[in-house]
Amino acid sequence: MQVYPCSHCGHLVFFDSMHCVRCGSTLAFVPEAMALRALEPAPGNAPALWQERSPAPGAARYRLCTHRDDGGGCNFALPAHSPHHLCLACRQTHMLPALTDPLLRQHWARIEAAKRQLFYTLARLGLQGTADNADAQASPRYALLADQPGEPTILTGHQGGTITLNVAEADDVERARRRLALHEPYRTLLGHLRHESGHFYWERLVQQGGRLDAFRALFGDERRDYAAALSAHYADGPPPDWQEQHVSAYATAHPWEDWAETWAHYLHMVDLLETASAYDTALRVPGADGIVREHVANPFAHPAPPFDTLVRQWVPLTLLLNSLNRSLGQPDAYPFALSAGAWCKLRFVHDTVQQASSS
């Protein structure tokens, strides 16, 4: 993700920052500008309105999302004229468990933080509207639900444009238990949301985007019985050679899951590359004349860097990331080794996104 200078004092601040630690400014992320702004209360008889510190004449005014101070931890802003009390990202959540339980409220806040990060990446890819009146049907909706005694367990999934997430996934212990039980090397809230967003965008970018034939040639025929495929996967596990063509073992279950896992991996990739680029990271990468030094490319730059550049920089960047983690006694942050077959599918996702964002 991008890092920002405080727009008032220039100190380094971050996407989810609420206040600048140097100058004390209230910070808010403005989706329309995709920027973090230092704000101050607007003068005059304008309760709850904010403006940029030292604003230019006629500068825009804002309101802060209601979920900023009610435990949601949201730092997004709305235009002053918006008819809504919640920001564009928070409005995507249309079902919540009862938040009278402090633990559920804490879980909800963690999920919303991951949702905002997904919102950011999708917006950077041109797949998420950022205007306050953006078409709500063009982006995912979310149902955050909790298990109830005597009721079936809430399963994370996507259906009809809605991503359902069991809020228990925000519990670190429970998520670790499920990761071990399902033999998954990587399981995070953000990873879940990225995966499920892949199902949402498959319908819009592949099915409705005229790419079904190309998809089937690479991922397989999604018309296979989905329930039967999942049952077989959980009963028999992945084939022994799954790494030759897939980013994860679960991706072998069905072409839809293969796409969603690859999609999530692509979002991991571009987000991490942008973060490294924001810190002006330079890497030693293999080149035609041996090992060369180059700065990590920003995948959201215009024009976008070639996919081959992203691939070339990805391996040394993830080796650096894992080495830093090991230096702190932590497990690898990136426990994957991608094959040529997996990279071919990632290229398909990249090309699909580029086609959608340029149309």
PLY file of the C-alpha trace (Angstrom):
ply
format ascii 1.0
element vertex 359
property float x
property float y
property float z
element edge 358
property int vertex1
property int vertex2
end_header
0.00 0.00 0.00
0.97 3.61 -0.37
2.44 5.58 2.50
1.72 9.28 2.83
3.23 12.49 4.13
0.95 14.32 6.54
-0.60 17.02 4.35
-0.03 19.54 7.15
3.47 18.86 8.49
4.93 16.28 6.09
5.52 13.57 8.70
5.13 9.96 7.54
1.59 8.63 8.07
-0.22 5.52 6.91
-3.43 4.45 5.20
-5.13 3.57 8.49
-3.71 6.46 10.57
-6.22 8.46 12.61
-3.90 11.22 13.85
-0.48 12.55 12.94
1.90 11.84 15.81
3.97 14.95 15.02
1.45 17.76 14.57
-1.62 16.10 16.12
-3.80 16.67 13.06
-6.92 14.60 12.62
-6.34 12.38 9.59
-8.97 10.98 7.26
-8.76 9.01 4.04
-10.72 10.67 1.22
-11.78 7.96 -1.27
-12.52 10.37 -4.12
-8.94 11.62 -4.00
-7.44 8.31 -2.80
-5.43 10.42 -0.39
-4.97 10.86 3.33
-5.75 14.40 4.45
-4.98 16.38 7.61
-8.23 18.00 8.73
-9.46 20.59 11.20
-13.00 21.58 12.22
-14.58 23.90 9.69
-15.22 27.43 11.02
-18.61 29.00 11.49
-21.94 27.35 12.06
-20.98 24.06 10.50
-21.23 21.35 13.17
-19.44 18.08 12.37
-17.89 19.53 9.21
-14.17 19.36 8.57
-11.77 20.94 6.13
-8.13 20.56 5.28
-5.74 22.40 7.54
-4.68 25.68 5.90
-7.21 25.15 3.10
-7.20 26.96 -0.19
-10.23 29.20 -0.84
-13.24 27.11 -1.77
-11.63 23.87 -0.58
-13.90 20.88 -0.10
-15.44 20.12 3.26
-15.99 16.69 4.74
-17.78 14.71 7.38
-16.19 11.80 9.21
-17.65 8.31 9.00
-19.90 7.49 11.96
-17.91 4.30 12.52
-14.84 6.34 13.39
-15.81 6.83 17.02
-18.28 4.01 17.73
-15.72 1.22 17.87
-15.42 0.61 14.15
-12.15 2.49 13.86
-12.94 3.82 10.38
-10.81 6.76 9.22
-12.66 7.39 5.93
-14.32 10.72 5.16
-17.48 11.62 3.24
-18.26 14.75 1.25
-20.05 17.33 3.36
-23.11 17.11 1.09
-23.42 13.32 1.33
-26.85 12.08 2.48
-25.13 9.22 4.32
-23.64 8.88 7.79
-21.35 6.00 6.85
-18.52 6.12 4.34
-18.61 4.26 1.06
-16.63 1.30 2.45
-18.69 0.90 5.62
-21.93 1.05 3.63
-20.88 -2.13 1.83
-21.57 -4.06 5.04
-25.31 -4.68 5.15
-25.56 -7.40 7.82
-23.95 -7.46 11.26
-24.28 -9.60 14.39
-25.47 -7.95 17.60
-22.54 -5.80 18.66
-23.51 -5.67 22.33
-20.85 -8.32 22.95
-17.51 -6.45 23.29
-15.65 -9.37 21.68
-17.92 -9.35 18.62
-17.45 -5.58 18.36
-13.69 -6.10 18.39
-13.98 -8.78 15.69
-16.17 -6.52 13.58
-13.63 -3.68 13.78
-10.84 -6.00 12.62
-12.88 -7.20 9.66
-13.78 -3.66 8.66
-10.09 -2.72 8.72
-9.34 -5.59 6.33
-12.29 -4.56 4.18
-10.94 -1.02 3.85
-7.59 -2.39 2.71
-9.36 -4.48 0.07
-11.39 -1.42 -0.94
-8.14 0.48 -1.45
-6.55 -2.20 -3.64
-9.66 -2.67 -5.77
-9.91 1.09 -6.22
-6.24 1.27 -7.26
-6.98 -1.42 -9.84
-9.92 0.60 -11.19
-12.45 -2.01 -10.05
-13.99 -0.11 -7.13
-15.77 3.20 -7.48
-14.61 5.94 -5.13
-17.27 8.62 -5.60
-19.77 8.87 -2.77
-22.57 8.02 -5.19
-20.73 5.06 -6.76
-22.95 2.25 -8.00
-23.35 -0.11 -5.02
-24.08 -3.05 -7.34
-20.68 -2.70 -9.01
-18.79 -3.73 -5.88
-19.22 -6.49 -3.29
-21.57 -6.31 -0.34
-20.76 -7.97 2.96
-22.66 -9.97 5.55
-20.67 -10.36 8.77
-22.34 -13.07 10.82
-21.69 -14.93 14.07
-22.43 -18.55 14.95
-25.51 -19.06 17.10
-26.13 -21.93 19.57
-28.07 -24.72 17.93
-27.72 -23.22 14.46
-25.52 -24.39 11.55
-22.01 -22.94 11.49
-21.70 -19.77 9.41
-19.53 -20.51 6.40
-17.45 -17.91 4.61
-18.45 -17.63 0.98
-19.91 -15.57 -1.87
-23.35 -15.69 -3.38
-25.26 -13.21 -5.51
-22.84 -10.35 -4.98
-22.67 -10.75 -1.19
-19.57 -11.95 0.65
-20.45 -13.69 3.91
-17.76 -13.87 6.57
-17.93 -15.65 9.90
-16.73 -13.07 12.41
-14.90 -15.87 14.26
-12.25 -15.51 11.54
-11.22 -12.29 13.31
-10.23 -14.32 16.37
-6.53 -15.10 16.06
-6.77 -18.38 18.00
-9.78 -19.66 16.07
-8.23 -18.70 12.73
-5.01 -20.51 13.65
-7.00 -23.59 14.65
-8.80 -23.66 11.32
-5.56 -23.06 9.41
-3.99 -26.11 11.05
-7.11 -28.27 10.72
-7.36 -27.50 7.00
-3.58 -27.78 6.40
-3.36 -24.23 5.08
0.02 -22.43 5.16
-1.64 -19.01 4.99
-4.97 -17.85 6.45
-5.73 -14.19 7.16
-8.79 -11.98 7.26
-7.55 -10.00 4.30
-6.78 -13.19 2.42
-10.35 -14.41 2.96
-11.82 -11.18 1.68
-9.52 -11.12 -1.33
-10.45 -14.70 -2.19
-14.18 -14.09 -1.92
-13.91 -10.89 -3.94
-12.45 -13.09 -6.67
-15.77 -14.93 -6.95
-17.55 -11.58 -7.24
-15.26 -10.30 -9.99
-15.22 -13.61 -11.86
-18.86 -13.01 -12.77
-18.18 -9.47 -13.94
-14.77 -9.75 -15.57
-14.77 -13.30 -16.92
-18.35 -14.44 -17.36
-19.70 -11.04 -18.42
-16.39 -9.84 -19.85
-16.20 -12.26 -22.76
-13.28 -14.27 -21.38
-14.96 -17.60 -20.64
-13.26 -19.57 -23.40
-9.82 -18.31 -22.40
-10.64 -19.00 -18.76
-11.72 -22.58 -19.44
-8.63 -23.28 -21.50
-6.44 -22.35 -18.53
-8.45 -23.05 -15.35
-10.84 -25.77 -16.54
-14.59 -25.94 -17.07
-16.44 -24.22 -14.25
-19.63 -26.07 -15.25
-18.36 -29.09 -13.30
-20.59 -29.95 -10.33
-19.31 -27.57 -7.67
-20.64 -29.36 -4.58
-19.36 -32.71 -5.78
-15.95 -31.22 -6.57
-15.61 -29.74 -3.08
-16.72 -33.00 -1.46
-14.11 -34.90 -3.45
-11.43 -32.37 -2.52
-12.12 -32.62 1.20
-12.37 -36.42 1.02
-9.28 -37.10 -1.13
-7.14 -33.98 -0.85
-5.26 -32.36 -3.74
-3.37 -34.36 -6.37
0.31 -34.87 -5.54
1.48 -32.64 -8.38
-0.85 -29.74 -7.55
1.99 -27.20 -7.30
2.76 -27.54 -11.01
-0.38 -25.63 -12.01
-1.88 -24.03 -8.88
-1.05 -21.35 -6.31
-2.50 -23.46 -3.46
-3.81 -26.92 -2.72
-7.35 -25.58 -2.34
-7.17 -24.14 -5.86
-7.38 -27.71 -7.20
-10.90 -28.18 -5.84
-12.76 -26.51 -8.73
-12.01 -23.96 -11.48
-13.92 -21.28 -9.54
-11.70 -21.87 -6.51
-8.61 -21.92 -8.71
-9.56 -18.49 -10.04
-10.41 -17.11 -6.58
-7.13 -18.37 -5.08
-5.15 -16.97 -8.02
-7.06 -13.68 -7.83
-6.31 -13.35 -4.11
-2.65 -14.09 -4.78
-2.57 -11.38 -7.45
-3.98 -8.86 -4.94
-1.34 -9.95 -2.41
1.25 -9.36 -5.09
0.28 -5.89 -6.25
-0.32 -4.63 -2.71
3.08 -5.80 -1.48
4.84 -4.46 -4.56
3.22 -1.05 -4.10
4.30 -0.99 -0.45
7.87 -1.83 -1.39
7.79 0.81 -4.13
6.44 3.40 -1.68
9.53 2.84 0.46
11.75 3.14 -2.64
13.01 -0.42 -2.16
15.84 -1.51 -4.45
16.53 -5.18 -5.14
19.19 -7.27 -6.79
17.37 -9.12 -9.56
18.57 -11.44 -12.34
19.01 -9.67 -15.66
20.46 -10.37 -19.10
23.91 -9.23 -17.91
23.80 -11.00 -14.55
22.49 -9.65 -11.26
21.36 -6.05 -11.57
19.95 -3.57 -9.08
16.57 -2.02 -9.74
13.88 -0.24 -7.78
10.62 -2.06 -7.17
8.04 -0.97 -9.70
4.70 0.45 -8.60
2.11 -1.90 -10.17
-0.49 0.90 -10.11
1.65 3.37 -12.06
0.42 4.80 -15.36
1.37 3.28 -17.66
1.44 0.04 -15.71
4.76 -1.80 -15.67
4.88 -4.99 -17.76
3.81 -8.11 -15.93
7.23 -9.63 -16.55
8.75 -6.80 -14.48
6.46 -7.63 -11.57
7.36 -11.32 -11.84
11.09 -10.59 -11.98
10.93 -8.49 -8.82
8.52 -10.70 -6.90
10.88 -13.54 -5.96
13.69 -11.40 -4.49
11.12 -9.20 -2.73
9.44 -12.18 -1.04
12.84 -13.63 -0.12
13.64 -10.31 1.54
10.29 -10.32 3.33
10.77 -13.86 4.64
14.35 -13.14 5.71
13.19 -10.11 7.70
10.54 -12.23 9.41
13.06 -14.93 10.27
15.33 -12.28 11.75
12.55 -11.56 14.25
11.93 -15.23 14.98
8.71 -15.27 12.97
7.59 -17.80 10.34
7.72 -16.90 6.67
5.20 -14.22 5.79
5.05 -15.61 2.25
5.01 -19.44 2.43
4.65 -20.07 -1.30
6.82 -21.18 -4.23
5.09 -20.50 -7.53
5.49 -22.70 -10.59
5.39 -21.65 -14.24
1.81 -22.96 -14.43
0.72 -20.78 -11.50
2.43 -17.75 -13.02
0.55 -18.33 -16.27
-2.74 -18.08 -14.37
-1.57 -14.97 -12.52
-0.78 -13.40 -15.89
-4.35 -14.17 -16.99
-5.70 -12.37 -13.91
-3.38 -9.43 -14.61
-4.49 -9.19 -18.23
-8.15 -9.48 -17.24
-7.80 -6.62 -14.73
-5.91 -4.46 -17.21
-8.58 -5.03 -19.84
-11.34 -4.10 -17.40
-9.60 -0.98 -16.09
-8.87 0.31 -19.60
-12.40 -0.20 -20.94
0 1
1 2
2 3
3 4
4 5
5 6
6 7
7 8
8 9
9 10
10 11
11 12
12 13
13 14
14 15
15 16
16 17
17 18
18 19
19 20
20 21
21 22
22 23
23 24
24 25
25 26
26 27
27 28
28 29
29 30
30 31
31 32
32 33
33 34
34 35
35 36
36 37
37 38
38 39
39 40
40 41
41 42
42 43
43 44
44 45
45 46
46 47
47 48
48 49
49 50
50 51
51 52
52 53
53 54
54 55
55 56
56 57
57 58
58 59
59 60
60 61
61 62
62 63
63 64
64 65
65 66
66 67
67 68
68 69
69 70
70 71
71 72
72 73
73 74
74 75
75 76
76 77
77 78
78 79
79 80
80 81
81 82
82 83
83 84
84 85
85 86
86 87
87 88
88 89
89 90
90 91
91 92
92 93
93 94
94 95
95 96
96 97
97 98
98 99
99 100
100 101
101 102
102 103
103 104
104 105
105 106
106 107
107 108
108 109
109 110
110 111
111 112
112 113
113 114
114 115
115 116
116 117
117 118
118 119
119 120
120 121
121 122
122 123
123 124
124 125
125 126
126 127
127 128
128 129
129 130
130 131
131 132
132 133
133 134
134 135
135 136
136 137
137 138
138 139
139 140
140 141
141 142
142 143
143 144
144 145
145 146
146 147
147 148
148 149
149 150
150 151
151 152
152 153
153 154
154 155
155 156
156 157
157 158
158 159
159 160
160 161
161 162
162 163
163 164
164 165
165 166
166 167
167 168
168 169
169 170
170 171
171 172
172 173
173 174
174 175
175 176
176 177
177 178
178 179
179 180
180 181
181 182
182 183
183 184
184 185
185 186
186 187
187 188
188 189
189 190
190 191
191 192
192 193
193 194
194 195
195 196
196 197
197 198
198 199
199 200
200 201
201 202
202 203
203 204
204 205
205 206
206 207
207 208
208 209
209 210
210 211
211 212
212 213
213 214
214 215
215 216
216 217
217 218
218 219
219 220
220 221
221 222
222 223
223 224
224 225
225 226
226 227
227 228
228 229
229 230
230 231
231 232
232 233
233 234
234 235
235 236
236 237
237 238
238 239
239 240
240 241
241 242
242 243
243 244
244 245
245 246
246 247
247 248
248 249
249 250
250 251
251 252
252 253
253 254
254 255
255 256
256 257
257 258
258 259
259 260
260 261
261 262
262 263
263 264
264 265
265 266
266 267
267 268
268 269
269 270
270 271
271 272
272 273
273 274
274 275
275 276
276 277
277 278
278 279
279 280
280 281
281 282
282 283
283 284
284 285
285 286
286 287
287 288
288 289
289 290
290 291
291 292
292 293
293 294
294 295
295 296
296 297
297 298
298 299
299 300
300 301
301 302
302 303
303 304
304 305
305 306
306 307
307 308
308 309
309 310
310 311
311 312
312 313
313 314
314 315
315 316
316 317
317 318
318 319
319 320
320 321
321 322
322 323
323 324
324 325
325 326
326 327
327 328
328 329
329 330
330 331
331 332
332 333
333 334
334 335
335 336
336 337
337 338
338 339
339 340
340 341
341 342
342 343
343 344
344 345
345 346
346 347
347 348
348 349
349 350
350 351
351 352
352 353
353 354
354 355
355 356
356 357
357 358
